[in-house]
Amino acid sequence: PAPRIDREKTALLLAELARHLEDDDTQAARVLESFKEHGAVPQTREDLAELEKCIRRYDFEGGLTIVGRIANALALPLQQ
């Protein structure tokens, strides 16, 4: 069976991550670590690795695209 996640907390972390990326804020890396501890599931593993690379390269726009893909994969709204 797929791991269960707290959908509300996961959605909040994704929204926080998106806000930091929109602001070109490197705090996105800290939020990503929290997300990986809390909301990482097998279907998002590749996207999370790519997102981490984007943040390290300061590619915040690319990171936002990946956050959207993760939200879609988890069927979560990306509320700001």
FENJO-V983718 format. One line per field, one symbol per residue. burial: 1 if it has 24 or more other C-alpha atoms within 12 Angstrom, else 0. A space follows every 10 residues. Layout:
burial: ???
This chain:
burial: 0000000001 1111111111 1100010110 1100110011 1001001101 1101100011 0111111111 1001010100
